[in-house]
């Protein structure tokens, strides 16, 4: 895993724009292991759920609140360079809120409606939007296969009202359309292993995958210790997050893959 990416300029970009892109955050070995393990993981396959997007399609995903032992997923969530970066950006100790795999298959992968993550998490008892997500591209993410779209600087808008749209919860489109007239829309195209780290209030969406290419993505979600939910919700309350060194991710991944191969 790449280190030394959180320069003063990157911190300034995150504070201004609500996101930063980290090219080649995972190295080629780590990226290969993540993709191979995810596609061989029968437990992940059995946990897939589908959420209608309100546009005639549906997104398939797997959301996990617990970190499985000796797993590449856990190693990435707990990776020292990532955790330290999120803590620096949010100004507080962070913990694992949940992680998920988004599975946009060729020609059938659904869209995500415009939303802020805090639009969901607000209702889970989190008083502040002091939260962030890091999305790793498992496959190449392009406009054609429904890459992430963000509105630059939209985290400074505050929380927008969210309503049900299909099986998803989306931001009030009257307000989103006004925002899009005044703020810049960015398509976040990523090579495998690259990542985008974004604030809990950053407006984002993705289109349906109408291409011939899959777009899987692994997302690590963090909350700050001081923002521990005041009531039980869908996702965990605070517990200390262990750290995994960047050098150990591939080693843990190799052991994880070996276990899958032995099944």
N, C-alpha and C positions, 0 to 999 in steps of 0.2 A: 504494500500500500504506500502510495506517495506521501511524503512528509514535506514540511516546509512550505506548503502552499498558502498558508494563512498569513500573507504579508500585510503590512499596514494598508496597502492599496486594496487588497481583497476585503479587508474589514470595512474600509470606506465604501467599497462597492456594495457590500451586503447592507450596510446601514442606509445607503441611498436607494438601492434598487430592490431590496427585499430578497435577493438571491445571488449566488455566485456559481459559476460553472468550474468544475475541477477536471481538467483533461487528464485521462489515463490515471484516475485515482486508484483503481486496481491495476496491478500489472497484468501481463498477458497470462501468466500461470494462474493467478487468482481468478481472473475473469473466466478462463476456461473451466476451472474447477467449479465456480459458482453456476455456470450455465449447464455443465454436464450433470452435476449433482441435482440441480432443480428439476431437470427433465427426466432423471432416473428415480426421483424421490416418490415412492408410491404413497407415502403418507401425505405429502403435499398434494398429489393428484386426487386422493380421496377426499381432501378437505376443500376442494374447489367449490366456490359458490358463484352465483350469477346475479348481477344487478341490472335490471332494465334501465336503459339510459334516457328514456322518454323521446328517443329519436328513431325508434324502430329496431334498435340493437340492444346488446347487453354486454357488460364487462364481466369477465371472469377474474376472480381474485381469491387469494388465501390470506386471511388476517390471523396473526398469532399474538397472543398476549404474553405467553411464556417463552423463555429462551431455552431451546433444547440443548442438553449437555453435549459437548464435543461436536459441535456442528459448525459448518462454515457460515451459516446465517448468524449464529451467536458471535463468532469470531469477528465478523464485520461490524455488527452492532456495537461490540465492546472494544473495537480497535482504538488504541490510544490516540493516533493522529486525528481520527474523526471525532471522538468524544471530546478531546481537548479543544478542538476547533469550535464545536458547538457551544461548549462552555464559555469560550472566549467571546463568541458572537452574542450570546444571550446574557452574559455577565453573571452566571450562577452555575452551581453544580447541576448536572442533568442526570436523568435516569431514563431507562427504557420504558417508553409509553406503550408501544407495540411495534411490530414490523409486519410487512406484507409483500406478497408477490403479485404483481399485475400481469395477467396472461392474455395479451392481445394476439389472437391467432390470425393467420392470413384470411382475409376476405370476410371474417365474421366477428372480429374483435370490436366491441362496442366503444362508445364515447364516454368520457366523463364530462358532466355538465360544469359550467362555471361555478366555482366554489372557493372558499377559504377553508383550510383545515380547521381553523378555530371556529368556523361556522358549525362544524360537527362537535368539536371538543368543548365548546362553551356549555353545551347541554350535559356534559359529563361532570360538571362541577369544577371546572378549571376557571378561576376568576380572571386570570390575565392571559393574554395571547403570547406569553413568554415560552414559546414552543417552536420546534423546527423539525423539518424532515430532510433526509438526504436520499435522493433517488439515484440508484446505480443502473446504468443501461446494461442489461444482460445481452440483448441483441442491439444492433444498430437502430437508433431512433431517428426517423426522418419525418418530414411532413406527410409523405405518402403513406406511412404506416401508423400515423396517429401519434406523433411525438407530443410531449408536454408543451403547452403554451402558457406563458405567464404575462401578467401586466406589470411592466417595470414601475417600481415605486408604489404599488398598490397596497403594500403592508401599512403605509402611512394613512390610509383611509379610515382605519378602525374597522370594527366588525360590521359587515353588511348583513341585513336580515336574510335568513335562509328559509326556503320552503321546499316541500317534497316535490320531486320531479322524477316520475318513474319510480324506481326503487332507490334513487339517489336523493340527496339533499342539496339543492342548488341555491346560489345567491340570487337575490331579487333582480330579475333581468332588466327592469326599468332603470335601476341604478347602474347595473353593469354596462348597459348600452351607453349611458351618459359618461361613464368612466372611459369606455373605449373611444369615445370622441375626443377625449382630452389627454389620454395617456398611451404610451407605446406598448403595442402587443409584440411579444417576442416568441418565435418558435424555437424551442430548445432542442436542437438536433445534436445527438450524442453518438460517439463511437462506443463500442462495447468496452466496459470498464471505466468509462468516464461517468461523471456524476454531476447533479445539480443539487445544491443545498439551499433550501428556501424557508423563509419565515412563515409562521403559522397563520398570518393574516394576508399572505401574498395570494392574490387572485390567480387561479389557474384552471385549466381544462385540457382535454385532449379530444381529437376527432376519432371517428371510427377508423379501423384499419381496413381499408379497401384494397390494399396491395397484396402481392404474393408473398410477402415476408412477415414473419412473426415479430412482435415487439413485446418481449418480456422485460419487466423492470422489478428490481428489489428496492424496497423503501424502508428505511430505518426512521422511526419517529421518536422524538425526545421531548420530555417535559422538564421544567426546572424544579428543583427541590422546593423552593419557596412558593411554587404554584401548585403544590400538592392538592388534589381535588378535595373540596370540603364535604363531599358525599361520595359514596360508592357509585361507580359508573361502569361502563363497558370495559374500560381499560384500567391497568393497575395504578395503585397509589404508589407513593415514593418508596423505593428501597435502593440502597447503594448499588452502583453499577461497577462490577469488576472491570479491569482493563486487560486487554490482550495486546501484546506488542505487535507491531506491523510485521515483524519477521516470522511470527507464529501463524499467520493466517493460512499460508499455503500448507504448512505442516498439518494443521487441524483439518484443512480441506482434503488433503490426501488421505488421512485416516477416515474421514467421513465417507469419501468415495469408496474406499476399500470395504467398509462395512456394507454399503449398498451393493457392491459387487459380490459379496459373500452371501447375500440373501437368496 
